[in-house]
Amino acid sequence: MTEQSSAPQAEADNSKEPRFAIQRIYLKDLSLEQPNAPQILSVAAEPQVQVEIDIGVTPLSDDIFEVALISTVTAKVDSKVLFLVEAKQAGIFEFSNIPPQQIDPMLGIACPTILYPYLRSNIADIISRAGFQPIHLNEINFQGMYEHRLMQAQQAAGEESEATDESKIILPH
């Protein structure tokens, strides 16, 4: 009896399986400003902190995307800026054999969830290096954020039926 190898068949089947891969995670941009230093450093008041987070997606090819979390952290004392941190944490993600309707949620939910711990760490580190107590950003529900943006886009599409969305990726602006 002759045995046939199933290895070529298995490889052919594996090439059709859905695949999600992280190609790279990197800090794309980071800046710290202390525009009112050194005078404001002597003010002994509790700073008011404002945090803004946004998501950007750039297609690099048909199945490779760069996803970036863009954050601005502003601390003010007596309405004067104590410090301002702007950071962009990015990653390159590959999607193979994944239906397009599943890629959009992954770009808006899964990829930012992967990047967020890196962003939090980099922001806390730069604030600490500037001589302040580190600010540890709160957790974010990216699924809720994605669903909210999707609902907003659907409402806007209902109001403006002529509007077009080239990428079909519903993300914060």
N, C-alpha and C positions, 0 to 999 in steps of 0.2 A: 504494500500500500504506500502511496506517495503522499507525503504531507506538503501542503502548500502554505507558504508563509503569508500571513495576513498583515504583515508590517506595512507594505505599500498601501493596502486598502485602509489600514488604520490611519496612516499619515494623510491620505486623501480626505478621510472623514474629519480629521482634526482641523484641516485647513478651512472647513466650512463652519466650525464651531464659533460662537460669539467670543470675542476677546477684547478685554479692556486692559490697557497697559499704561503705566506711568513711565514716560521716557525720561523726564527730568523735572526736578523741582528746584527753583532758584529764586533768589532775591533780585528782582529786576531794578528796583529803585528804592532809595531810602534817604530821607533828608530830615534834619533837625534844625529848627530855627529858634533862637531866643532873642527876639527883636528888642526887648526892653531891658536886657541885662546890661549892666549889673544892678541898676537902680531897683528893679522890681524884686530882686533876690532878697532884699532886706525887709520886704513886706511880710508880716506874720499873719497872713490870712489863709483860710482853706481855699485852694483853687477849685474853680468850677470846670469840669471836664466834659467836653463834647466829643463824641466819636461818630464818624461817618464811615460806612463800609459800602463798597460798590463792587460789582463783578463785571469784568470785561472778557469777551471771547473773541479770539481771532482765529479763523480757519487757516491752517498752514498748507493743507492738502485736503483731498476728499475725506480722509479718515484720521487726520491728525489736527489737533486744535491746541492753541495756547489759551489757557484760562488764567486770568489774573484777578487777585483780590486787591482792590485799591482802598486804602484807608487813610483817613485824616484824623488825627487826635489833637485837639486844641485844649490847652489848659489856660484859664484866665484867672487873674486876681484883680479885683476892683475894676473889672471891664478892660483890663490891659492884658495882652497876651504874655503869659509866662513862658510857654514853649508851644511849638507847633511841630508835629511829626507827620510826615507824609511817607507812606510805604506802599510798595507794589510787590506783592509776593505772587510769583507765577509758576506755572507748571505746563509741561507739554504732555498731552494725553493722546493715546492712540485707540481708536475704535475700529475693530475688524468684524465684519459680518454681524453688525448690530443694526436693526431696523432704524431708519431715520427718526421715527416718532419716539424712539427710546433714547436717542442720543441727546436731544434737547434737555430732558430732565436730568440726565447724567451730567451735562455741562453746567446746569444751574444748581444742582444739589450735591451730587457725589464729588465732583472735582473741587468745588469750594470747601466742602467738608474736609477733604484731604489736605488742602492748602492752609486752612485756618490755624491749626496749631503752630505752623511755622511763622505765620504772620504775627500771632500773639507773642511768641517768643522773641522775635526780632524787635517788636515795638517795646516790650518790657525791657529788653537789653539796652536799646538806644536811650531810653528815658533814664535808666539807671546809670548809664555811662555819662549822661549829662549832669548827674549829681542830684537827681530827684528820686523819690520813692517810685519804684516801677509801677506801672499801671497794667494790670492784668485784665484784658478785655473779657467781657462776659461771653458765654457760649451763644451761638446764633443758630436758630432753626432755619437752615437753608431751604428745607422743604416748604415751610410756611412762607418764606420770602418768595420762593419760586411760584407757589400757588397764588399768592397775592398779586404778583406781577402778571401772571397769566390772566387772572380775573380782570385786572386793570386794562390789559391789552384787549381782552374780549369786549369790555365795555366801550373802550375807545374805538374799536373796530365797528361796533354797532352804531356809534355816533358818526364816525367817519368811514363810510363804506368804501371810499376811494383810496384810503390809506393802504400802503403795501408794506410788508415786512420781508426784506430780502433773505435774512438768515433764518427766520422763524424761531430764533432763540429769544425767549422772553426773559430778560434780565434787568436788574436795576440800571438806571441811567446815571 
